[in-house]
Amino acid sequence: MVVLRVSYETRENILRIGREDFGGASADETIRRLIDEHWKARAVAAMEHYRRHDPQGWADYLAEAEEFGRAGAPIAD
């Protein structure tokens, strides 16, 4: 176990978030989940940036994703 020094206010906020938003999760689990949410938000922001700043690249990406999606679909009789 490693001790992480945080202010009393931060500790209470983490515990409150764990109680209210994560069904009574521990401080450790709450922090892990918040880190995971942060990573997902950054990934979404990066994709949005890509879509806005490289429309052709985005269109190519979507076309390729569609092609791969069809490749795994079962063939109907």
N, C-alpha and C positions, 0 to 999 in steps of 0.2 A: 504494500500500500504506500502511496505517495500522498503527502499532504499538500494541498493547494491553498495558498493564502488569498482570501477574498474578503471584501468588506462585509460587515454584518448585513447591510442592505442587499448586497448581491446574493449572499447566502439565503436570505429570506425570500428573495425573488425566485431563485432556483427552486427552493422547496415549494413555494406557492405554485409555480408553473407545473412542477411534478404532481402536486395534488390536483390542481384544477384542470390541467390540459392533458396529462398523461396518466390519469387513473391511479394516482398515488405512487408514481415512480420515485425511486430513490434519487438523490442528488446526482449520483454518478450516471444513472440511466437517463435522467433529464438532460444532463450536459451532452451525453452521447447523441441523444435524439435531436437536440438543438444544433449540434455540429452537423449531423446528417441533413437536417433541413437547410442549413446554411449552404452545404455543398450542392444540394439540389437547386437552390435558388440561384447560385452562381452558374450552374450548368444551363439553366433556363435562360438566364441573362446572356450567356455566351451565344446560345443558339439564336436568340432574338437579335443580337448584334450582328451575327453572321447573315441572318435573313435581311436585315435592313441595309447592310453595307456591301453585300455581294449577292444581288438578286439572281444573277445567272448561276452562281455557285449553289445557291439555295434551291433553285429549280432543278439543277442537276442532282443534288442530294435527294430531293423528294422523288425524282424519277428513279433513281437507283434504289431507294428504299422500297418503292412500289414494285420494282422488278424483283427484288429479293423476297418481298412479301408474297408475290404470286408463285415464286419457285417452291415454296413450302406448302402451298395449298394442295389438297387432294384433288385428283382428276375425277370429274363427274362422268358417269356413264352416259 
